[in-house]
Amino acid sequence: MTPSRSGDHPARLPRRAVFRGGLAVGLALGLGACASAGPDSAAGAAGSQPGTNPPGVDGAPPGAGARPGSAPGGTPPESAPGTSNGGPAVELVRAHTGRPEVALTFHGAGDRELDRRILEALSKGGAQVTVLAIGTWLAEYPDAARMVIDLGHELGNHTWSHRTMSRLSVAEQRAEIERCRDRIDQLTGTPGAFFRQSAAQHATAEQLKLAGAAGYPRVLSYDLDSLDWTDPGPATVRAQLRKATAGSVVSMHLGHQGTLRAIPDILADLRGRGLRAVSAGRLFS
C-alpha cells in the first residue's frame, strides 16, 4: 500500500481525476474495489501487495438488493452466525431491516501503522466496521487481527493472497479461503464473521459452495464502491459515500491516506443524514 497496494490493484495506480466527469469515466470502465486485471500472482509478488486493486474488477453495477440466492437481510435460513450447515453460503449485498444503518467494510491490508490510524479514527468517530483481512497481511503483521478486534471492529476473511478467484481452479479457490480462515482462527480463536471473495463484487455459485463448506454461512458482498483504492482524493471518496442509504454495504480499503483523511467528513455526513456506521454483523442481525 504505501507506496504499493494489496492484491486488489496494481502497485500505486496513477491518481485519477475521477471527480465529476472523470468519475463517470472510471465507473464506465468498470472500476471497483478488489478488482484484478492482468496475470494472477500471490499478494506480495513483485508489483503487487495486499491492499491494492487492479483496474476494472468488482465493477459490476451495484445491485439494489441481494442477488439471486442471497438473503435480503438478517441471518441466512437455518444458519446461525459463525456456523455452517455445510450447504452453499448466502450472499449478502445490502440489508433491508429498515434501521438507519450502513456497514463500512474494509479490505484488510497495507501498512500497519496507517491501518491503525484509520481504525482508530473510525473508533473515535463512533463507528464500528468490518475488516476483511487478506491472509498475507496477517502473516506479515501477526498482531493486526487483534488490533482490529481490540479497537472494537469486526474481522472477516478476504482470501489468503487476493488473487482473481474466477481464474483459479476449484482446488486453488478452496485453498485461498481455507488458508486465510485457518490463519484467522489461529490468531483469534474463530474463523471470522464473514468471507468475501477477492477480485469481484459478487461471489460465483462455486464460491458460495466453497465458502459454506469452509464454515462461512454468509458471503459479504457490497452495493457501493467508495473508489478509495484509486486514490482520487478525500473529496471524491466523501462524495461516493453520500450515495450510501440505509442498509448499504460499502467497500473501502485500509492502507490509503485519502481514506484516512476522508473519515471525519464521511462520519459527519452519515450522522447528518441520520445514519450510523455499524459492522456488517450488526447490519445483518
Summary of the structure (lengths in Angstrom):
residues: 285
radius of gyration: 16.6
end to end distance: 32.5
largest distance: 46.9
contacts: 1130
relative contact order: 0.22
helix: 34%
strand: 12%
